[in-house]
């Protein structure tokens, strides 16, 4: 059991840190103010630097490294902002990995190089008006039509909605009840019948476009099926890594809040000395540090142990622990950061209030905090709980 990074991992982390802290802070502030996504030219720069293919196969242009390396890069971007980190999150831990794991060879050969080069963006579309946590209640349906499918439905809360090029869309391929008929199909933004709604106005997540979309008689070729009916369990298995990515987005925000609070409390003076000299401030900083370090350890444990699992992915138990804890502590750490910074923490020009707003999103997205707790309990007991009874 070695908690030290290898020389190669440290070098990768430092490369990501240098790039993120040199090239992205001004962009992140502008994205926050004007609410736009990472521009295409910067996305291509991400690709040129290798940040969008860290743990994707070399045959498609990726670096072919492990999950821990991907999360190290993601954390450095997330410390600047969740918005500038979002394309990295989607490529390394999100829907792109669903395509890499379950897509056909032809689909992977087309889409993965586009994503890795920073040319295209992939989103995942799962939730519906009556299917969020109860995802197996979804109604979007793909009906066989010749060599393809006709898809109809309505999707809610799609991060990247109207902005992304491809959509990993969960839908029903048959009338079998619950999860039995569910799989996923790849929709494309410009297909006839794709109708995107207005950009949602959220508490945080500025710079991460979110929109609903209606799917009306969209004709999709058969080769766009990622996984057919009965594949819901397999799709959910890929969420172990997504949970770790979600947790790392939380961790990045919390770690940045701690770093800013440490700097501020050593510079800010009251009663003739830096406020860090006051015990009340020291206690808050120590609480922040404990939470950040514990979250990082849980995330890294889940990522490293994935190599021992049959599917090569983080387990439900370890990834749910990591996500749940990171989602909770980021709210607490950013709140403490705001408190020690006082009026400056509450001021929009200094970034802490943005971190607090963004912090609340991750405990809702990708499976709410309480859902993670039921996952944890299920893993400990050894069976799933039927919430419908």
C-alpha positions as CSV (number, residue, x, y, z in Angstrom):
1,X,0.0,0.0,0.0
2,X,1.8,3.1,-1.3
3,X,0.2,6.5,-1.2
4,X,2.9,8.2,-3.1
5,X,2.5,9.1,-6.8
6,X,5.0,7.8,-9.3
7,X,7.4,10.2,-11.0
8,X,5.3,9.9,-14.2
9,X,2.0,10.7,-12.3
10,X,3.6,13.7,-10.6
11,X,4.9,15.0,-13.9
12,X,1.4,14.6,-15.5
13,X,-0.2,16.4,-12.6
14,X,2.3,19.2,-12.7
15,X,1.8,19.6,-16.5
16,X,-2.0,19.8,-15.9
17,X,-1.6,22.2,-13.0
18,X,0.7,24.5,-14.9
19,X,-1.6,24.6,-17.9
20,X,-4.7,25.1,-15.9
21,X,-3.4,27.8,-13.7
22,X,-1.6,29.7,-16.5
23,X,-4.2,29.4,-19.3
24,X,-7.6,29.0,-17.7
25,X,-8.3,31.5,-14.8
26,X,-9.2,34.5,-17.0
27,X,-11.3,32.3,-19.3
28,X,-13.0,30.7,-16.3
29,X,-14.0,34.1,-14.9
30,X,-15.4,35.2,-18.3
31,X,-17.3,31.9,-18.7
32,X,-18.8,32.5,-15.2
33,X,-19.8,36.0,-16.0
34,X,-21.2,35.4,-19.5
35,X,-22.3,31.8,-19.1
36,X,-20.7,30.2,-22.2
37,X,-19.0,26.8,-22.6
38,X,-15.3,26.2,-23.2
39,X,-14.6,27.7,-26.7
40,X,-13.8,25.3,-29.5
41,X,-10.2,26.7,-29.9
42,X,-9.5,26.0,-26.3
43,X,-11.1,22.6,-26.5
44,X,-8.7,21.8,-29.4
45,X,-5.8,23.0,-27.2
46,X,-7.0,20.5,-24.5
47,X,-6.8,17.9,-27.1
48,X,-3.4,18.8,-28.4
49,X,-2.1,18.7,-24.8
50,X,-3.5,15.2,-24.3
51,X,-5.9,16.1,-21.6
52,X,-9.0,14.6,-23.3
53,X,-7.5,11.2,-23.8
54,X,-5.6,10.4,-20.6
55,X,-7.2,7.0,-19.9
56,X,-8.5,6.4,-23.4
57,X,-6.8,3.8,-25.7
58,X,-3.7,4.7,-27.6
59,X,-5.1,3.2,-30.8
60,X,-7.6,6.1,-30.9
61,X,-5.1,8.8,-30.0
62,X,-5.4,8.6,-26.2
63,X,-2.5,8.3,-23.8
64,X,-3.6,4.8,-22.6
65,X,-3.0,5.6,-18.9
66,X,-5.1,4.6,-15.9
67,X,-8.1,6.0,-14.0
68,X,-5.9,7.6,-11.3
69,X,-4.0,9.6,-13.9
70,X,-7.3,10.8,-15.4
71,X,-8.5,11.9,-12.0
72,X,-5.3,13.7,-11.2
73,X,-5.7,15.8,-14.4
74,X,-9.4,16.4,-13.7
75,X,-8.8,17.7,-10.2
76,X,-6.3,20.3,-11.5
77,X,-8.8,21.6,-14.0
78,X,-11.6,21.6,-11.4
79,X,-9.5,23.6,-9.0
80,X,-9.8,26.5,-11.5
81,X,-13.5,25.9,-12.2
82,X,-16.0,23.1,-12.8
83,X,-16.9,24.7,-16.1
84,X,-13.4,24.6,-17.6
85,X,-13.0,21.0,-16.3
86,X,-16.3,19.8,-17.7
87,X,-15.0,18.6,-21.1
88,X,-12.3,16.7,-19.3
89,X,-14.9,15.1,-17.0
90,X,-17.1,14.1,-19.9
91,X,-14.2,12.6,-21.9
92,X,-12.3,10.8,-19.2
93,X,-15.0,9.6,-16.8
94,X,-18.4,10.3,-18.4
95,X,-20.4,9.3,-21.6
96,X,-17.3,9.0,-23.8
97,X,-16.2,6.0,-21.6
98,X,-19.7,4.4,-22.2
99,X,-18.9,4.5,-26.0
100,X,-15.4,3.2,-25.4
101,X,-16.7,0.3,-23.3
102,X,-19.9,-0.7,-25.2
103,X,-19.8,0.9,-28.6
104,X,-19.1,-0.9,-31.8
105,X,-15.6,-0.9,-33.2
106,X,-16.8,1.4,-36.0
107,X,-18.5,3.8,-33.5
108,X,-15.3,4.0,-31.4
109,X,-13.1,4.5,-34.4
110,X,-15.2,7.5,-35.5
111,X,-16.0,9.2,-32.2
112,X,-13.1,8.6,-29.8
113,X,-10.5,10.3,-32.0
114,X,-12.8,13.3,-32.6
115,X,-13.3,13.7,-28.8
116,X,-9.6,13.2,-28.0
117,X,-8.6,15.8,-30.5
118,X,-11.1,18.3,-29.0
119,X,-13.2,18.4,-32.1
120,X,-16.5,16.9,-30.8
121,X,-18.3,16.8,-27.5
122,X,-20.4,13.9,-26.1
123,X,-23.2,14.3,-23.5
124,X,-25.3,11.8,-21.7
125,X,-29.0,12.1,-21.6
126,X,-30.8,10.0,-19.0
127,X,-33.4,12.0,-17.0
128,X,-37.0,12.7,-18.1
129,X,-39.8,14.7,-16.5
130,X,-41.0,11.5,-14.7
131,X,-37.7,9.6,-14.5
132,X,-34.8,11.0,-12.5
133,X,-33.8,8.9,-9.5
134,X,-36.4,6.3,-10.7
135,X,-34.6,6.1,-14.0
136,X,-36.3,2.8,-15.0
137,X,-39.5,4.8,-15.4
138,X,-38.1,6.4,-18.6
139,X,-40.4,6.6,-21.6
140,X,-38.2,7.6,-24.5
141,X,-38.5,4.8,-27.0
142,X,-36.6,3.4,-30.0
143,X,-38.7,1.4,-32.4
144,X,-37.1,-0.8,-35.1
145,X,-37.6,0.6,-38.6
146,X,-35.9,-1.3,-41.4
147,X,-32.1,-1.2,-40.7
148,X,-32.5,1.5,-38.1
149,X,-34.7,3.0,-35.4
150,X,-37.2,5.8,-35.0
151,X,-36.8,7.5,-31.6
152,X,-39.4,9.5,-29.7
153,X,-39.2,11.0,-26.2
154,X,-38.3,14.0,-24.1
155,X,-35.1,14.4,-22.0
156,X,-34.6,16.7,-19.0
157,X,-31.5,18.2,-17.4
158,X,-29.0,17.3,-20.1
159,X,-25.6,18.9,-19.3
160,X,-24.4,20.0,-22.7
161,X,-27.9,20.0,-24.1
162,X,-27.9,22.0,-27.4
163,X,-24.2,22.4,-27.3
164,X,-22.8,18.9,-27.5
165,X,-22.5,17.0,-30.8
166,X,-23.5,13.5,-29.6
167,X,-25.9,12.3,-27.0
168,X,-25.6,8.9,-25.3
169,X,-29.4,8.5,-24.9
170,X,-31.0,6.0,-22.5
171,X,-34.2,4.7,-24.0
172,X,-36.5,1.7,-24.3
173,X,-36.1,-0.8,-27.1
174,X,-39.0,-3.0,-26.1
175,X,-42.1,-2.9,-23.9
176,X,-40.6,-5.2,-21.3
177,X,-41.2,-3.6,-17.8
178,X,-38.7,-1.8,-15.6
179,X,-35.0,-2.1,-16.7
180,X,-35.5,-5.1,-19.0
181,X,-36.2,-3.1,-22.2
182,X,-33.7,-0.3,-21.6
183,X,-30.5,0.3,-23.5
184,X,-28.7,3.3,-25.0
185,X,-28.6,4.8,-28.5
186,X,-26.4,7.6,-29.9
187,X,-28.2,10.6,-31.1
188,X,-26.6,13.4,-33.0
189,X,-27.3,17.1,-32.6
190,X,-28.2,17.8,-36.2
191,X,-30.5,14.9,-36.8
192,X,-34.0,15.9,-38.0
193,X,-36.4,15.9,-35.1
194,X,-33.9,17.0,-32.4
195,X,-35.5,20.0,-30.8
196,X,-33.6,21.7,-28.0
197,X,-35.2,23.9,-25.3
198,X,-34.0,27.1,-23.8
199,X,-30.8,27.3,-21.8
200,X,-31.6,26.6,-18.1
201,X,-30.8,29.2,-15.5
202,X,-29.2,27.4,-12.6
203,X,-27.9,28.4,-9.2
204,X,-24.4,27.5,-10.3
205,X,-22.8,25.6,-13.2
206,X,-22.5,28.7,-15.3
207,X,-20.4,27.8,-18.3
208,X,-22.0,24.3,-18.4
209,X,-24.9,24.5,-20.8
210,X,-28.0,22.6,-19.6
211,X,-31.2,22.2,-21.7
212,X,-34.1,19.8,-22.3
213,X,-34.7,18.3,-25.7
214,X,-37.6,16.7,-27.5
215,X,-37.0,13.8,-29.8
216,X,-39.6,13.6,-32.4
217,X,-39.5,10.8,-35.0
218,X,-35.7,10.9,-35.1
219,X,-34.5,8.4,-37.6
220,X,-31.3,6.7,-36.3
221,X,-29.2,4.1,-38.2
222,X,-28.8,0.7,-36.5
223,X,-25.1,1.2,-36.0
224,X,-25.9,3.9,-33.5
225,X,-27.1,1.5,-30.9
226,X,-24.6,1.4,-28.1
227,X,-26.2,-1.3,-26.1
228,X,-29.6,-2.8,-26.7
229,X,-32.6,-4.0,-24.6
230,X,-31.5,-5.6,-21.3
231,X,-28.3,-3.7,-21.1
232,X,-29.3,-1.3,-18.3
233,X,-27.2,-3.2,-15.7
234,X,-24.1,-2.9,-17.9
235,X,-24.7,0.8,-18.5
236,X,-25.0,1.3,-14.8
237,X,-21.7,-0.6,-14.2
238,X,-19.9,2.1,-16.1
239,X,-21.1,4.7,-13.6
240,X,-18.4,3.6,-11.1
241,X,-15.9,5.7,-12.9
242,X,-18.4,8.5,-13.5
243,X,-19.0,8.7,-9.8
244,X,-15.3,9.1,-9.2
245,X,-15.2,11.9,-11.8
246,X,-18.2,13.6,-10.1
247,X,-16.4,13.2,-6.8
248,X,-13.2,14.7,-8.3
249,X,-15.1,17.7,-9.6
250,X,-16.3,18.2,-6.0
251,X,-12.8,17.6,-4.6
252,X,-11.3,20.2,-7.0
253,X,-13.7,22.9,-5.8
254,X,-13.0,22.0,-2.1
255,X,-9.2,21.9,-2.6
256,X,-9.3,25.3,-4.3
257,X,-11.4,26.7,-1.4
258,X,-8.9,25.5,1.1
259,X,-5.9,26.9,-0.9
260,X,-7.6,30.3,-1.1
261,X,-8.6,30.3,2.6
262,X,-5.0,29.5,3.6
263,X,-3.6,32.3,1.5
264,X,-6.2,34.8,2.6
265,X,-5.9,34.1,6.4
266,X,-2.1,34.6,6.2
267,X,-2.5,38.0,4.4
268,X,-5.5,39.4,6.2
269,X,-4.7,41.2,9.4
270,X,-6.9,42.0,12.4
271,X,-5.9,43.4,15.8
272,X,-2.4,43.9,14.5
273,X,-1.7,40.3,13.3
274,X,-2.7,37.8,10.6
275,X,-6.0,36.3,11.3
276,X,-4.5,32.8,10.9
277,X,-2.9,33.5,14.4
278,X,-6.4,33.2,15.9
279,X,-7.3,29.7,17.1
280,X,-10.9,29.9,15.8
281,X,-9.5,30.4,12.3
282,X,-6.9,27.6,12.7
283,X,-9.7,25.2,13.7
284,X,-11.7,26.0,10.6
285,X,-8.7,25.5,8.3
286,X,-7.9,22.2,10.0
287,X,-11.5,21.0,9.4
288,X,-11.3,22.0,5.8
289,X,-8.0,20.1,5.3
290,X,-9.2,17.0,7.0
291,X,-12.3,16.8,4.7
292,X,-10.3,17.5,1.5
293,X,-7.6,14.9,2.3
294,X,-10.2,12.3,3.3
295,X,-12.2,12.8,0.1
296,X,-9.0,12.5,-2.0
297,X,-8.1,9.3,-0.4
298,X,-11.5,7.7,-0.9
299,X,-11.5,8.7,-4.6
300,X,-8.0,7.5,-5.2
301,X,-8.7,4.2,-3.4
302,X,-11.7,3.6,-5.7
303,X,-9.7,4.4,-8.8
304,X,-6.6,2.3,-7.9
305,X,-8.6,-0.7,-6.8
306,X,-10.5,-0.7,-10.1
307,X,-7.6,-2.6,-11.6
308,X,-8.4,-5.5,-9.3
309,X,-12.0,-5.7,-10.4
310,X,-13.1,-8.0,-13.2
311,X,-14.5,-5.1,-15.3
312,X,-11.6,-2.8,-14.6
313,X,-14.0,-0.2,-13.1
314,X,-14.4,1.2,-9.6
315,X,-16.8,-0.8,-7.5
316,X,-20.3,0.5,-6.6
317,X,-19.3,0.5,-2.9
318,X,-16.1,2.4,-3.2
319,X,-17.2,4.8,-5.9
320,X,-20.4,5.6,-4.0
321,X,-18.5,6.2,-0.8
322,X,-16.2,8.5,-2.6
323,X,-18.9,10.4,-4.4
324,X,-21.2,10.7,-1.4
325,X,-18.4,12.0,0.9
326,X,-17.0,14.4,-1.6
327,X,-20.4,15.8,-2.5
328,X,-21.1,16.4,1.2
329,X,-17.7,17.9,2.2
330,X,-17.5,20.3,-0.7
331,X,-20.5,22.1,0.6
332,X,-19.0,22.3,4.1
333,X,-15.5,23.3,3.0
334,X,-16.7,26.1,0.7
335,X,-19.0,27.4,3.4
336,X,-16.1,27.4,5.9
337,X,-14.0,29.2,3.2
338,X,-16.6,31.9,2.8
339,X,-16.8,32.3,6.6
340,X,-13.1,32.8,7.2
341,X,-12.9,35.3,4.3
342,X,-15.8,37.3,5.6
343,X,-17.1,39.9,3.2
344,X,-14.5,39.0,0.6
345,X,-15.9,35.4,0.6
346,X,-19.4,36.7,-0.1
347,X,-18.2,39.0,-2.9
348,X,-18.5,37.9,-6.5
349,X,-15.0,39.2,-7.5
350,X,-13.1,36.8,-5.3
351,X,-14.5,33.4,-6.3
352,X,-15.5,31.8,-3.1
353,X,-19.2,32.4,-3.4
354,X,-19.0,30.8,-6.9
355,X,-17.4,27.7,-5.4
356,X,-20.2,27.5,-2.8
357,X,-22.9,27.7,-5.5
358,X,-21.2,25.1,-7.7
359,X,-20.6,22.9,-4.7
360,X,-24.3,22.1,-4.4
361,X,-24.7,20.8,-7.9
362,X,-22.6,17.6,-7.6
363,X,-24.7,16.1,-4.8
364,X,-27.7,16.3,-7.1
365,X,-26.1,15.3,-10.5
366,X,-25.1,11.8,-11.2
367,X,-27.2,10.3,-8.4
368,X,-28.1,12.3,-5.4
369,X,-26.3,12.0,-2.1
370,X,-29.0,9.9,-0.5
371,X,-29.0,7.6,-3.6
372,X,-25.3,7.0,-3.0
373,X,-26.1,6.1,0.6
374,X,-28.6,3.5,-0.5
375,X,-25.9,2.2,-2.9
376,X,-23.5,1.9,0.0
377,X,-26.1,0.1,2.2
378,X,-27.0,-2.3,-0.7
379,X,-23.3,-3.2,-1.2
380,X,-22.8,-3.8,2.5
381,X,-26.0,-6.0,2.8
382,X,-25.4,-7.7,-0.5
383,X,-28.7,-7.0,-2.2
384,X,-30.6,-4.2,-3.9
385,X,-33.6,-2.6,-2.1
386,X,-36.9,-2.3,-4.0
387,X,-37.9,1.3,-3.4
388,X,-41.3,0.7,-5.0
389,X,-42.7,-1.4,-2.2
